[in-house]
Amino acid sequence: MLVSILIPVYNAASHLASCWATLEAQTHTDFEAVFVNDGSTDATEQMLQNKAASEPRFRVISQSNQGVSAARNAGIALAQGDYIAFMDVDDTLAPDFLEQLLSAAKNYDCEVVFSGFQRELQGQWYAEVPPLPLHKKLDTAQIRQEVWPAYLRSNQLNSVCNKLFARALVQSIRFPVGQALGEDGVFGRQVVSQAQSLVVLDYCGYFYREVAGSATRNLLKHDYFQAALHDYESPTGWESLPNYKALQSEKFLRQVLMCLGLYTKKANGLSLWAQWRTLRKLVHHAAVKQALGEVPESFVASQSRFYQTVLSLLKKKQVGLLFLALRYSHYKNKTK
């Protein structure tokens, strides 16, 4: 079966050789790699065209710079495979990645395959497996019971890159253009809302290369709290689920905790006064108060002692103590 691998690229000349190598090493050879050049200003487009001339499985689409969602949407529209996979140009795949996911799709007769992935941070690799029933075909009712709540509870399932989708299922689904953060989660929720069959593997053959501090470097460009707030307040169509508000509140507070850490790092590009104002605005936001009132005690109990303290200070709106606790934590853990 033909698999279409969709790869958005923007000024990615330095990553293309490793990307090509990991694709050409795949044991499942019946694939097309669709590179969507999103208005690159370096040598990316010429390099892609040169490579495509000698590798018939590689296709190149060029468009003006519109962002990763628009690039992926362009790829979906032109994909010819029976199944669709997504890849980021700076990541790598195990040689049997496509073979493993496609075999699962066939063996379990499923429209969607979820797998784990390997995450690199500061030179170490960490395997992450979806918190779902493994190696079991899930039908519509089970997807609603198991997968929907997992999407609501955290961002752990958001990435589309460690998954395989039947093209017939996703050909009418699109990523939200103009949304800078969380676009994968929006797409994924649409998919599992329509999927009739899904299987989850503990196989981890996608290697996600995370640059340490990348979120910090983007702090002045992206408003992470606003993105979390938008996700928390946006309708999902799943409001009839039991404990819907509690699940949404868990996810929102996880994102709030991440924001607290980012906004109080010493080398985040914000002045001390800007950090204080940002922290104060977050602490006093009505949505934070609402989420703290809706989240179950089990969520708080599951956190480390430090984050239990942070949540307590957040609930009491003790901005000064919260700021000091976060800054001390960065100092103690030697995070910049």
C-alpha angles and dihedrals in degrees: 000000000000116000120198112212110199116206122179112205132191122172088335101144093127092055102043099088094054091044092052091047094053091049095047089050093061114124089212100069101179098094142110120218110211110199112196108201104208101202098299116189097197129066094291098108096047092046091050093049092049092050094046090054090064100031112058092193091064120084127185128210120183127199139157115276106284104145137261095292094055090045092053091046090054089052093050090052092055101034115123101186130111087233134029128217129178129218136179113228095235094052130082138219133220108247091250096045097111092038093053096047095042092048089053091049090053098040094048094033091231135159093211133037122193121194137176125254142209118244123201119209124166093344097310127107121220125189118222122191123192112259092238139102107290131226093001128118108241118206127204094279093047092047088054092047099043112018103038094056091047090056090049095047099055146344093256094109096042102100115095093195098083094051142080123217132192105243091222088062100047103032090098095041121090139188115248107261114219095026105117098191134034096017092133091058093051091052092045094051090052090051097050090044088063102030118109096190134028137166129197123212130197088215111122109198101137114090112205113196109208116190109223111247095012092130090051092051089053094047094102091047101045130043100219095183092051089051091051090047092050090051091048095050100038118099115248102185088242097093091119091067116112112258091010095151093046091052092048090048092052091054093045093050091049087056091045090054089051090050092050089056094047096046094052100046113120096229101042098113094253123114117239090254092049090051090052094048092047092049092047092050091051095047093052097043113124093225091058090052090048094050092048088055094049102042115099121246088242089069092055091045091053092059126090118265090257094054091044086058091047091051090048092051090045091053091048091046091232095160097172096051090043092053092049093046092052094045091048090050091054090049093048093048092042093235116156 
